[in-house]
């Protein structure tokens, strides 16, 4: 079962860095904040990472999704979406709820932009 409570928040910023440099920076910052990469595509400028917030019976995750795209001048346009996933249940039933971001995840998303925009 999947539900939705709250909405992810997306933050955008232009960068003075090349897209590859911005991606490498974001990967390092996200790792330093304690997130684990779940999916990434360096050539496509995409990275999705999670960090566990609570346990053992309910799994609540902060989720950051980073995207970088080159603009017409060869510089990067950065986007970070902060949200959450909550998984709960027992051996027979599991429910996944997509949630809005925690305050910490929102702060983390903005930190990635501020550190990796190069402006």
N, C-alpha and C positions, 0 to 999 in steps of 0.2 A: 504494500500500500504506500502511496506517495501523497503527501499533502504540501501545502504552502502556507507559511505564517510569516508575515513580513516580506520585505522585498530587498534583494541585494542592492547595494549602492555602487554606482560607477563614478570614478574620478578620471578626468582627462587633462592632459597637459602637453604642450608642444615641447620639444627638446632641442638642444643644440648639438646633441651627440648623434653619431651615426647609429642606425638601428641595431647593428651587431653589438656595439659598445653598450647601448642602453639595455639590451637583453642580458648581457653578461652581468652588468651592474645589478639589475633587478633580481637575477638568479642568486647572486651573492647576498644581497640584502634580505631577501625572503628566507634564505637558509639561515642567516644570522638571527632571524626573529623566531626560529624554532619550528618553521614549517617543513613538511616533507613533500617533495615534488611527487605528484600523482600522474601528471601527463606533461610532456613538453615537446616542443618542436622549434629548435633554434632557427632553422631556415625560414620557418613560417612565423616566427616572432610570437609564440604562444607558450604560456606556462601556467599550470594549475597546481596549487599546493594547499595542503590542509595542516591544521594543528589541532590536536585533541585538547578539549577544554575540561571535560569531566568524565568520570568512569565509576565503577566498573559496569553497572547495569545499563546505563544510558550512554551512548557515544555521541557527544556533542562536539562538532568540529567547526573551527573558523576556517573559511575558505577564501583564498585569494586567487583571482584569475588575472594574469598579466598579458597584455597584447601590445605589440609594437608594430608600427607600419611606417614605411618611408613616405615622406611627402614629396612633392615635385622637386624640392631643392636637395633631396638626398638626406635630409635630417629626419629625426624620428618623431612620430606622434605617439604618445604613450597613453595607455588606458589600463586602469586597475579596478577590478570589481571585487568588492568585499561582501561576503555573505556567510551563510552558515548551513550546516547539515546537522540534523538531529536524527539519530537512529535509536529506536527503543523497541523493546519486546522481549520475547522469550524464545526458546528453541523452536516453537511451532509457528510463531507469528512475529514478523518484524515490520515496523512502520518507519518510513523515511519522510522527514519533514524538511523542506527547504525553508530556511529562516532568513531574516534580515541579519545584518552583521552585528557582532558585539561591538561595544565601544572600542575595544582593543583592536579588533580587525579593521575597523574604519580608520583608526589612527595609523595602523600598519600600512594600509593602502596609500594613505597620504604621505607617509614617510618614504615609501618606495619611489613615489613620484618626485618628492623633493630632493632625494639623494641621486636619482638617476636621470633627471632632466638636463643637468649640466648647465642650467641657466643661473 
